[in-house]
Amino acid sequence: MDNYRFSFQENQFFGECVPCTADVFNHAVDDTMVAWKISTRQAVERAVAQGLSLEAYAKDKGFKRFCQRKAKDKTFSSLTLQQQLMQWATALKSSLPCFIFAVRGFVVVPKVDKAGNPVLDAHGQPVLARRRKLEGIEALSGLFMFDGDHLTIDPREVYERTLVAGFPWQVRLAHKTSSGCGIRLVCEARPELGNIADNQICLARDLQLMGVKGSTGKPVVDDSCIDATRISYCPRREDIYFIDYEHLFNI
């Protein structure tokens, strides 16, 4: 069997959580659609923030399809073009493939339809899938995710703090987030420090980010990433600073 250590989900809202091998990971980060979604999200948010022309984005086929899906939403139709484009940018981020770094596998459960009835195959047998549910964790990976966003400095500068001699964390993956102003680190958990939240606090201190406020005036450290099933949106290849292939995909 191919080596894998964590899980992958093609879309956070639906789809099965499958083993994330190096091949699955590489295919995702090299996907041209992933690159387009991230680049477009950043471009739209930059244009809105800087008061640039939005004409090209308003004519974008992807934005027009998004508006069509929102046609019955009266609240959306009452928004300004800037607000509608920002919702689209958020939707682009939310539709990115996802990694679940802290979980190696989920328990297989029957698929159900919208009415809650089991989905059956052509032979009348229940269709099974692995769902991203906290109570359905089959095995943890030993990894945890750290998220720092709205940084007022280049995210690479934060990554470079992990390169200092004696840095007490084993970093397996480091990349800039899809916003363009955040850092994502995947590290080996240190059980002697406690749970995921404890590890994040200690890592934040060692990164000199504890208590630091970002461009929004809020702390840059995302303290909502304490759930083992928390997703991590797929980055573009060009946004990856470091990958430890040997340990990221092997127990």
C-alpha positions as CSV (number, residue, x, y, z in Angstrom):
1,M,0.0,0.0,0.0
2,D,1.2,3.5,-0.7
3,N,2.6,5.4,2.2
4,Y,0.3,8.1,3.8
5,R,0.0,9.8,7.1
6,F,-2.9,12.2,6.9
7,S,-6.2,12.6,5.0
8,F,-7.4,14.5,1.9
9,Q,-10.9,15.7,1.0
10,E,-11.5,17.1,-2.5
11,N,-14.1,19.5,-1.1
12,Q,-14.8,20.5,2.5
13,F,-18.6,20.3,2.1
14,F,-18.9,16.9,0.5
15,G,-16.8,13.9,-0.7
16,E,-14.9,11.2,1.0
17,C,-11.8,11.7,3.2
18,V,-9.2,9.5,1.6
19,P,-5.5,8.7,2.4
20,C,-3.3,11.5,1.2
21,T,-0.2,10.0,-0.4
22,A,2.6,12.1,-1.9
23,D,1.0,11.6,-5.3
24,V,-2.4,12.9,-4.1
25,F,-0.7,15.9,-2.4
26,N,1.5,16.7,-5.5
27,H,-1.5,16.5,-7.8
28,A,-3.5,18.9,-5.6
29,V,-0.8,21.6,-5.2
30,D,0.1,21.4,-8.9
31,D,-3.5,21.7,-10.0
32,T,-4.0,24.7,-12.3
33,M,-7.5,25.2,-11.0
34,V,-6.1,25.5,-7.4
35,A,-3.7,28.1,-8.7
36,W,-6.4,30.0,-10.5
37,K,-8.7,30.1,-7.5
38,I,-6.0,31.4,-5.2
39,S,-4.7,33.9,-7.7
40,T,-8.2,35.2,-8.4
41,R,-9.1,35.4,-4.7
42,Q,-6.0,37.5,-4.0
43,A,-6.5,39.7,-7.0
44,V,-10.1,40.4,-6.2
45,E,-9.4,41.2,-2.5
46,R,-6.5,43.4,-3.5
47,A,-8.6,45.3,-6.1
48,V,-11.4,45.9,-3.6
49,A,-9.0,47.0,-0.8
50,Q,-7.1,49.4,-3.1
51,G,-10.2,50.8,-4.8
52,L,-9.1,49.5,-8.3
53,S,-11.3,48.9,-11.2
54,L,-13.6,45.9,-10.7
55,E,-14.9,45.8,-14.3
56,A,-12.9,42.8,-15.4
57,Y,-13.9,40.7,-12.4
58,A,-17.6,41.7,-12.8
59,K,-17.4,40.2,-16.3
60,D,-15.6,37.0,-15.2
61,K,-17.5,33.9,-16.2
62,G,-16.8,32.3,-12.8
63,F,-18.2,35.3,-11.0
64,K,-21.3,35.3,-13.3
65,R,-21.9,31.7,-12.5
66,F,-21.6,32.5,-8.8
67,C,-24.2,35.2,-9.1
68,Q,-26.5,32.8,-10.9
69,R,-26.3,30.4,-8.0
70,K,-27.1,33.3,-5.7
71,A,-30.0,34.6,-7.8
72,K,-32.6,33.6,-5.2
73,D,-30.7,35.1,-2.3
74,K,-32.4,38.6,-1.9
75,T,-29.7,39.6,0.6
76,F,-27.0,38.9,-2.0
77,S,-28.7,40.9,-4.7
78,S,-28.9,43.9,-2.4
79,L,-25.1,44.0,-1.9
80,T,-22.7,46.3,-3.7
81,L,-20.5,44.9,-6.4
82,Q,-17.5,45.1,-4.0
83,Q,-19.4,43.0,-1.4
84,Q,-20.6,40.5,-4.0
85,L,-17.0,40.1,-5.3
86,M,-15.7,39.6,-1.7
87,Q,-18.3,36.8,-1.2
88,W,-17.1,35.2,-4.4
89,A,-13.5,35.4,-3.2
90,T,-14.5,33.7,0.0
91,A,-16.3,31.0,-2.0
92,L,-13.2,30.4,-4.1
93,K,-11.2,29.8,-1.0
94,S,-13.8,27.5,0.5
95,S,-13.9,25.4,-2.7
96,L,-10.2,24.5,-2.5
97,P,-9.2,20.9,-1.8
98,C,-8.5,20.2,1.8
99,F,-5.9,18.4,3.9
100,I,-6.7,17.0,7.4
101,F,-3.2,16.8,8.8
102,A,-4.0,15.6,12.3
103,V,-6.0,12.5,11.2
104,R,-4.6,9.5,9.5
105,G,-7.9,7.8,8.9
106,F,-11.7,8.1,9.6
107,V,-14.2,5.3,10.3
108,V,-16.1,4.1,7.3
109,V,-19.8,5.0,7.6
110,P,-22.8,4.6,5.2
111,K,-23.6,7.4,2.9
112,V,-27.0,9.0,3.3
113,D,-29.1,11.3,1.0
114,K,-30.6,14.6,2.0
115,A,-33.5,12.8,3.7
116,G,-31.2,10.7,5.8
117,N,-31.8,7.5,3.9
118,P,-28.9,5.1,3.1
119,V,-27.5,5.5,-0.4
120,L,-27.5,2.1,-2.2
121,D,-25.4,0.9,-5.2
122,A,-26.6,-0.8,-8.3
123,H,-26.8,-4.1,-6.3
124,G,-28.8,-2.6,-3.5
125,Q,-25.8,-2.5,-1.1
126,P,-25.1,0.5,1.1
127,V,-22.4,2.9,-0.3
128,L,-19.7,3.5,2.3
129,A,-17.5,6.5,2.8
130,R,-15.1,8.1,5.2
131,R,-16.6,11.2,6.7
132,R,-14.8,14.0,8.5
133,K,-16.4,13.7,11.9
134,L,-14.7,14.1,15.3
135,E,-16.5,11.0,16.6
136,G,-15.4,9.0,13.5
137,I,-11.6,9.3,13.9
138,E,-9.9,6.0,13.3
139,A,-6.3,7.1,13.9
140,L,-4.4,10.3,14.6
141,S,-1.3,11.1,12.6
142,G,0.9,12.7,15.3
143,L,0.9,15.9,13.3
144,F,-0.7,19.2,14.1
145,M,-1.5,22.4,12.2
146,F,-0.5,25.9,13.1
147,D,-2.2,28.9,11.4
148,G,-1.1,32.5,11.6
149,D,-3.0,35.0,9.4
150,H,-3.3,38.7,8.6
151,L,0.5,39.1,9.2
152,T,2.0,42.5,8.8
153,I,5.2,41.0,7.7
154,D,6.2,38.6,4.9
155,P,5.0,35.1,6.0
156,R,8.4,33.8,4.8
157,E,10.0,35.7,7.7
158,V,8.0,33.7,10.2
159,Y,9.0,30.4,8.4
160,E,12.7,31.5,8.6
161,R,12.4,31.6,12.4
162,T,12.0,27.9,12.3
163,L,15.4,27.6,10.7
164,V,17.3,29.0,13.7
165,A,19.6,26.5,15.3
166,G,18.0,24.8,18.3
167,F,14.4,25.6,17.2
168,P,12.5,22.9,19.2
169,W,9.9,21.9,16.7
170,Q,10.0,19.4,13.8
171,V,8.4,21.2,10.9
172,R,7.2,18.8,8.1
173,L,5.4,21.4,5.9
174,A,5.4,25.2,5.7
175,H,3.5,27.3,3.2
176,K,1.9,30.7,2.6
177,T,-1.9,30.5,3.0
178,S,-4.3,31.3,0.2
179,S,-4.9,34.9,1.5
180,G,-1.2,35.7,0.7
181,C,-0.6,37.1,4.2
182,G,-0.7,34.0,6.4
183,I,1.6,31.1,7.4
184,R,0.7,27.5,7.8
185,L,3.0,25.1,9.6
186,V,2.5,21.4,10.0
187,C,4.7,20.0,12.8
188,E,5.2,16.9,14.9
189,A,3.1,17.2,18.0
190,R,4.9,17.0,21.3
191,P,2.7,15.0,23.7
192,E,4.7,16.1,26.7
193,L,3.3,19.6,26.2
194,G,-0.4,18.5,26.1
195,N,-3.1,18.6,23.5
196,I,-3.2,20.4,20.1
197,A,-4.2,23.7,21.7
198,D,-1.2,23.4,24.1
199,N,1.2,22.7,21.3
200,Q,-0.1,25.6,19.3
201,I,0.4,28.0,22.2
202,C,3.9,26.8,22.8
203,L,4.8,27.0,19.1
204,A,3.3,30.5,18.9
205,R,5.6,31.6,21.7
206,D,8.6,30.1,20.0
207,L,7.7,31.9,16.8
208,Q,7.3,35.2,18.7
209,L,3.7,35.4,17.6
210,M,1.9,35.0,20.9
211,G,-0.2,38.1,21.5
212,V,0.9,39.7,18.2
213,K,-2.0,41.5,16.4
214,G,-2.3,41.5,12.6
215,S,-3.6,43.9,10.0
216,T,-7.2,43.4,11.2
217,G,-6.3,44.3,14.8
218,K,-7.0,40.8,15.9
219,P,-4.4,38.2,17.1
220,V,-2.6,36.6,14.1
221,V,-2.7,33.1,15.8
222,D,-5.9,31.3,14.8
223,D,-6.9,29.6,18.1
224,S,-9.8,27.8,16.4
225,C,-7.5,25.1,14.9
226,I,-7.7,22.9,18.0
227,D,-10.0,20.4,16.5
228,A,-8.1,17.4,15.1
229,T,-10.5,17.3,12.1
230,R,-9.8,21.0,11.2
231,I,-9.1,21.3,7.5
232,S,-6.2,23.1,5.8
233,Y,-6.8,24.5,2.4
234,C,-4.5,23.4,-0.4
235,P,-1.7,25.9,-1.4
236,R,-0.2,26.5,-4.8
237,R,3.1,24.9,-5.4
238,E,4.8,28.3,-5.6
239,D,3.5,29.1,-2.1
240,I,5.3,26.2,-0.4
241,Y,8.4,27.1,1.5
242,F,9.4,23.6,2.7
243,I,8.3,20.0,2.5
244,D,9.8,17.1,4.5
245,Y,8.6,14.4,2.1
246,E,10.2,11.5,4.1
247,H,8.4,12.3,7.4
248,L,5.2,14.1,6.1
249,F,4.0,10.9,4.3
250,N,5.5,8.2,6.5
251,I,4.6,7.1,10.0
